[in-house]
Amino acid sequence: MPPIDFSKLTELLQYQPEAPILFNSGLFLWLFLGFSSIYVLLQPNHRGKVIFVTLFSLYFYYKSSGWYFLLLVLATVVDYVLGWFIYDADQKIFKRLWMVLNLILNLGLLAYFKYTNFFYQAWTEFSHQPYNPLPIFLPVGVSFYTFQSLSYTIDIYRGEIKPVKSILDYAFFVSFFPQLVAGPIVRAKDFIPQLYRPTVVTPEQFGRAVFLIGSGLFKKVIISDYISINFVDRIFDNPTLYSGLENLFGVYGYALQIYCDFSGYSDMAIGIALLLGFEYPVNFDSPYQSRNITEFWRRWHISLSSWLRDYLYISMGGNRKGIFRTYFNLFMTMVLGGLWHGAAWRFMLWGGLHGGALVIHRFIRSFFLPERTRCTAGWLSY
């Protein structure tokens, strides 16, 4: 047996910017096997399990974003404390002030890392100044854990949940590694109650978890990555070298690629969580079988679309302020949702196109539905 090169092993376990850890990497497989062995032993001990999983999750995030895992720790502490301040406030105005502070800190954090260069570039173009991007690193998954943490404090503000007593339990919820870097976006009221139940994985759940992980790997590695490298990227890099039909196939290939990439990673996250005794809802429900744009957004990235509905669309007024305000809220929700996907004008345009399509579909359906059912006709409706 050859000797172990500990210097290479140490280097492998450190953060490598060019090779962040992914579920489909060999390193994750070995780490997860070691993690699972200890996790099984700690299952009866709630506190030990919580501490161990939280530490592993922080290490997993360190392997994804380096020392920016400390940013996750800071956000966890701040939101935990503000959650209690919101809950303990005697008067509504103080609850609102603490909630506003929470929004400023969370959205300000997200805006700095994700949108500073976007707005800076827009300003330089407007003022005809040279644009030199600022050296701002975008931590992996910051959009996901920001939304997840916001759902916790907003639900406390709305009186739907009570804050957790232990900061360790809250840290477990925010940092739980299966969904940390790419979703699904899990809500505290759905996840935290599971933390206090005995961890039991039935044979049926184990089989389902293995199937989800296997199918997710197949979609991510065999379909998405292969199509991207060998077909879609080649056409998109030089579209004029190909015929119109080939470019059309490239567009359809890209649609297949992004679906298999997003849903494949979600399937793996759901499967890994299920192996550890935690159930997540379905995140992609065959969206390309949808009959219209409204149904599509009920099936595509369900955890995100429902988050936008419950925390953005409804907060803007939903459909409670007249039909034109409803259309505006629906459109702006999708524009902001597009901006959440990426800091570029094309993402806002993409969100605007989807928002416009949802408004048009809702408008057309209003002529064919009875009055009593119109309130539930469109996506994001209540």
FENPERA-V529914 format. One record per residue. RES is the residue in three letters. SS is DSSP state (~ for helix, > for strand, _ for the rest). Layout:
# FENPERA-V529914
res=RES ss=SS
res=RES ss=SS
This chain:
# FENPERA-V529914
res=MET ss=_
res=PRO ss=_
res=PRO ss=_
res=ILE ss=_
res=ASP ss=_
res=PHE ss=~
res=SER ss=~
res=LYS ss=~
res=LEU ss=~
res=THR ss=~
res=GLU ss=~
res=LEU ss=~
res=LEU ss=~
res=GLN ss=_
res=TYR ss=_
res=GLN ss=_
res=PRO ss=_
res=GLU ss=_
res=ALA ss=_
res=PRO ss=_
res=ILE ss=_
res=LEU ss=_
res=PHE ss=_
res=ASN ss=_
res=SER ss=_
res=GLY ss=~
res=LEU ss=~
res=PHE ss=~
res=LEU ss=~
res=TRP ss=~
res=LEU ss=~
res=PHE ss=~
res=LEU ss=~
res=GLY ss=~
res=PHE ss=~
res=SER ss=~
res=SER ss=~
res=ILE ss=~
res=TYR ss=~
res=VAL ss=~
res=LEU ss=~
res=LEU ss=~
res=GLN ss=_
res=PRO ss=_
res=ASN ss=_
res=HIS ss=~
res=ARG ss=~
res=GLY ss=~
res=LYS ss=~
res=VAL ss=~
res=ILE ss=~
res=PHE ss=~
res=VAL ss=~
res=THR ss=~
res=LEU ss=~
res=PHE ss=~
res=SER ss=~
res=LEU ss=~
res=TYR ss=~
res=PHE ss=~
res=TYR ss=~
res=TYR ss=~
res=LYS ss=~
res=SER ss=~
res=SER ss=~
res=GLY ss=~
res=TRP ss=~
res=TYR ss=~
res=PHE ss=~
res=LEU ss=~
res=LEU ss=~
res=LEU ss=~
res=VAL ss=~
res=LEU ss=~
res=ALA ss=~
res=THR ss=~
res=VAL ss=~
res=VAL ss=~
res=ASP ss=~
res=TYR ss=~
res=VAL ss=~
res=LEU ss=~
res=GLY ss=~
res=TRP ss=~
res=PHE ss=~
res=ILE ss=~
res=TYR ss=~
res=ASP ss=~
res=ALA ss=_
res=ASP ss=_
res=GLN ss=_
res=LYS ss=~
res=ILE ss=~
res=PHE ss=~
res=LYS ss=~
res=ARG ss=~
res=LEU ss=~
res=TRP ss=~
res=MET ss=~
res=VAL ss=~
res=LEU ss=~
res=ASN ss=~
res=LEU ss=~
res=ILE ss=~
res=LEU ss=~
res=ASN ss=~
res=LEU ss=~
res=GLY ss=~
res=LEU ss=~
res=LEU ss=~
res=ALA ss=~
res=TYR ss=~
res=PHE ss=~
res=LYS ss=~
res=TYR ss=~
res=THR ss=~
res=ASN ss=~
res=PHE ss=~
res=PHE ss=~
res=TYR ss=~
res=GLN ss=~
res=ALA ss=~
res=TRP ss=~
res=THR ss=~
res=GLU ss=~
res=PHE ss=~
res=SER ss=~
res=HIS ss=_
res=GLN ss=_
res=PRO ss=_
res=TYR ss=_
res=ASN ss=_
res=PRO ss=_
res=LEU ss=_
res=PRO ss=_
res=ILE ss=_
res=PHE ss=_
res=LEU ss=_
res=PRO ss=_
res=VAL ss=_
res=GLY ss=_
res=VAL ss=~
res=SER ss=~
res=PHE ss=~
res=TYR ss=~
res=THR ss=~
res=PHE ss=~
res=GLN ss=~
res=SER ss=~
res=LEU ss=~
res=SER ss=~
res=TYR ss=~
res=THR ss=~
res=ILE ss=~
res=ASP ss=~
res=ILE ss=~
res=TYR ss=~
res=ARG ss=_
res=GLY ss=_
res=GLU ss=_
res=ILE ss=_
res=LYS ss=_
res=PRO ss=_
res=VAL ss=_
res=LYS ss=_
res=SER ss=_
res=ILE ss=~
res=LEU ss=~
res=ASP ss=~
res=TYR ss=~
res=ALA ss=~
res=PHE ss=~
res=PHE ss=~
res=VAL ss=~
res=SER ss=~
res=PHE ss=_
res=PHE ss=~
res=PRO ss=~
res=GLN ss=~
res=LEU ss=~
res=VAL ss=_
res=ALA ss=_
res=GLY ss=_
res=PRO ss=_
res=ILE ss=_
res=VAL ss=_
res=ARG ss=_
res=ALA ss=~
res=LYS ss=~
res=ASP ss=~
res=PHE ss=~
res=ILE ss=~
res=PRO ss=~
res=GLN ss=~
res=LEU ss=~
res=TYR ss=_
res=ARG ss=_
res=PRO ss=_
res=THR ss=_
res=VAL ss=_
res=VAL ss=_
res=THR ss=_
res=PRO ss=~
res=GLU ss=~
res=GLN ss=~
res=PHE ss=~
res=GLY ss=~
res=ARG ss=~
res=ALA ss=~
res=VAL ss=~
res=PHE ss=~
res=LEU ss=~
res=ILE ss=~
res=GLY ss=~
res=SER ss=~
res=GLY ss=~
res=LEU ss=~
res=PHE ss=~
res=LYS ss=~
res=LYS ss=~
res=VAL ss=~
res=ILE ss=~
res=ILE ss=~
res=SER ss=~
res=ASP ss=~
res=TYR ss=~
res=ILE ss=~
res=SER ss=~
res=ILE ss=~
res=ASN ss=~
res=PHE ss=~
res=VAL ss=~
res=ASP ss=~
res=ARG ss=~
res=ILE ss=~
res=PHE ss=~
res=ASP ss=~
res=ASN ss=_
res=PRO ss=~
res=THR ss=~
res=LEU ss=~
res=TYR ss=_
res=SER ss=_
res=GLY ss=~
res=LEU ss=~
res=GLU ss=~
res=ASN ss=~
res=LEU ss=~
res=PHE ss=~
res=GLY ss=~
res=VAL ss=~
res=TYR ss=~
res=GLY ss=~
res=TYR ss=~
res=ALA ss=~
res=LEU ss=~
res=GLN ss=~
res=ILE ss=~
res=TYR ss=~
res=CYS ss=~
res=ASP ss=~
res=PHE ss=~
res=SER ss=~
res=GLY ss=~
res=TYR ss=~
res=SER ss=~
res=ASP ss=~
res=MET ss=~
res=ALA ss=~
res=ILE ss=~
res=GLY ss=~
res=ILE ss=~
res=ALA ss=~
res=LEU ss=~
res=LEU ss=~
res=LEU ss=_
res=GLY ss=_
res=PHE ss=_
res=GLU ss=_
res=TYR ss=_
res=PRO ss=_
res=VAL ss=_
res=ASN ss=_
res=PHE ss=_
res=ASP ss=_
res=SER ss=_
res=PRO ss=~
res=TYR ss=~
res=GLN ss=~
res=SER ss=_
res=ARG ss=_
res=ASN ss=_
res=ILE ss=~
res=THR ss=~
res=GLU ss=~
res=PHE ss=~
res=TRP ss=~
res=ARG ss=~
res=ARG ss=~
res=TRP ss=_
res=HIS ss=_
res=ILE ss=~
res=SER ss=~
res=LEU ss=~
res=SER ss=~
res=SER ss=~
res=TRP ss=~
res=LEU ss=~
res=ARG ss=~
res=ASP ss=~
res=TYR ss=~
res=LEU ss=~
res=TYR ss=~
res=ILE ss=_
res=SER ss=_
res=MET ss=_
res=GLY ss=_
res=GLY ss=_
res=ASN ss=_
res=ARG ss=_
res=LYS ss=_
res=GLY ss=_
res=ILE ss=~
res=PHE ss=~
res=ARG ss=~
res=THR ss=~
res=TYR ss=~
res=PHE ss=~
res=ASN ss=~
res=LEU ss=~
res=PHE ss=~
res=MET ss=~
res=THR ss=~
res=MET ss=~
res=VAL ss=~
res=LEU ss=~
res=GLY ss=~
res=GLY ss=~
res=LEU ss=~
res=TRP ss=~
res=HIS ss=~
res=GLY ss=_
res=ALA ss=_
res=ALA ss=_
res=TRP ss=~
res=ARG ss=~
res=PHE ss=~
res=MET ss=~
res=LEU ss=~
res=TRP ss=~
res=GLY ss=~
res=GLY ss=~
res=LEU ss=~
res=HIS ss=~
res=GLY ss=~
res=GLY ss=~
res=ALA ss=~
res=LEU ss=~
res=VAL ss=~
res=ILE ss=~
res=HIS ss=~
res=ARG ss=~
res=PHE ss=~
res=ILE ss=~
res=ARG ss=~
res=SER ss=_
res=PHE ss=_
res=PHE ss=_
res=LEU ss=_
res=PRO ss=_
res=GLU ss=~
res=ARG ss=~
res=THR ss=~
res=ARG ss=~
res=CYS ss=~
res=THR ss=~
res=ALA ss=_
res=GLY ss=_
res=TRP ss=_
res=LEU ss=_
res=SER ss=_
res=TYR ss=_
